Structures are given as C-alpha cells and as structure tokens.
Amino acid sequence: MGGMFHADGALGLGSYPAVNSYTAISAEAGIASRANNQSYSATAACMNIFNQSSDDEGGRRVIIPRKLELIAQDGNDNGTDIRLHFYRDNIDRWASGGTELTPYPLAGSENDDFVQIAAKAKIYVGDLTLATAGSLERCLWRTIAKNEILVENDKITVLWGASGENSVVAASEFTVVTVPPMWIGPGKNLSIRDVGAAQTVDPQWQYNFWWEEIETSA
C-alpha cells in the first residue's frame, strides 16, 4: 500500500488501532515528572523509547509511534506554556529514573497456536535522566502543546503522521498536536522532552501510548 499516510485520512496512521499499547491510566495520581522544567535540558526527558531489535535477532524490527495522550494530574499557576521536543539518537538514551511501562498487545487470540510477537519497544516515562547523546543525535521536531496555564485534567494528544493543523487554542482543556512520522529503527532511540515556561510544579502526567511494530525484509 503506497502513498502518503495521514492521521485524519482513510489510510492515516491514526485511522487504525495499533497492535500494542502502554498505559499508566491506573496510576490515579499520575507519574512523577520534573517540576522545574522551565528550560530545555539535553539530559532530561519525560518519555524515552528504545528499539531493542538487535543484530542477533535479525535487526529488522521498526517501531512506529501512533498516538500519545498526556493527562495532567496537577496544575501550575505559574506556567505559561508546554512545549514538546522530539529527538532521535543511535543509542539507548535512558540512564535512570521514571517508570518502565508494561506492554499490552491488542492482537490476542484464544487459539493455543497463536503466538503474540514480543514487543521490542523499551519505554520509560516520568522524571528521566538521559545518557550523553550519541554520535547521530538529531532534533526531529519542536512544537507548542499548550499556550496557557496548565490545569488539572488538561489533556494533550500527540498524533504522528497527521496532516491536520494543531488545535492549541486558549482556554481549552484538550489540545491536539500533529507531528511528522518518527519511525524508530533497530538500535535507535526517540526521546521526548516537555518544557514549560515558568513551570515549577510537577504535572504528574498520566500516559497512554499506542504504537506499531513491523518486520522489514532481510
């Protein structure tokens, strides 16, 4: 199936449910993140995705992020915006901190012969400390996700591969951020950093993340 893929179209990345999902929705209080995230830091992130597909396993698995929901469990009377930075690298950037989420495969079967392909995505969220950047670190995208004070229960939705405009508007509880496709090849890493001007309170995000994994040809 060729052509362009748009999240809001019939063939969009967001048009079909992903095979896998990670969720922190059961964490009622959210997951501890950085409180003082007023400026970008090369060694801090709120989410890190590493493709564990290695050469001895064929090294052909590709991770395709589909959708991310960030739901704030705490507000901030000082913060005036939330910005998201997306960086790809050629090493596993996670060093310490945060919570490793558990994958829930959405393609299941009661058939004893059915074997769900094990996920190769290793994902940490929360107050993450990143390792020093690799030799191929690249900034893929920077975007405004919220342009006003963050309040409890605000939800930011990130859609990969979308063609629509962002719905980052004033006085809105729900914002949608569209970003380009960010495929993560074998041994590659995607880190997401949240930065908020004057942000001094931990937003305690709840995370819901959907992604796809495909095997490329040998």
C-alpha positions, 0 to 999 in steps of 0.5 A: 500500500503506497502513498502518503499516510495521514492521521485524519485520512482513510489510510492515516496512521491514526485511522487504525488501532495499533497492535500494542499499547502502554498505559499508566491510566491506573496510576490515579495520581499520575507519574512523577515528572520534573517540576522545574522544567522551565528550560530545555535540558539535553539530559532530561526527558519525560518519555524515552523509547528504545528499539531493542531489535538487535543484530542477533535477532535479525535487526529488522524490527521498526517501531512506529509511534501512533498516538500519545495522550498526556493527562495532567494530574496537577496544575501550575499557576505559574506556567505559561506554556508546554512545549514538546521536543522530539529527538532521535539518537543511535543509542539507548538514551535512558540512564535512570529514573521514571517508570518502565511501562508494561506492554499490552498487545491488542492482537490476542487470540484464544487459539493455543497456536497463536503466538503474540510477537514480543514487543521490542519497544523499551519505554520509560516515562516520568522524571528521566535522566538521559545518557550523553547523546550519541554520535547521530543525535538529531532534533526531529521536531519542536512544537507548542502543546499548550499556550496557557496555564496548565490545569488539572485534567488538561489533556494533550494528544500527540498524533504522528503522521497527521496532516491536520493543523494543531488545535492549541487554542486558549482556554481549552482543556484538550489540545491536539498536536500533529507531528511528522512520522518518527519511525524508530529503527533497530538500535535507535532511540526517540526521546521526548522532552516537555518544557514549560515556561515558568513551570515549577510544579510537577504535572504528574502526567498520566500516559497512554501510548499506542504504537506499531511494530513491523518486520522489514525484509532481510 
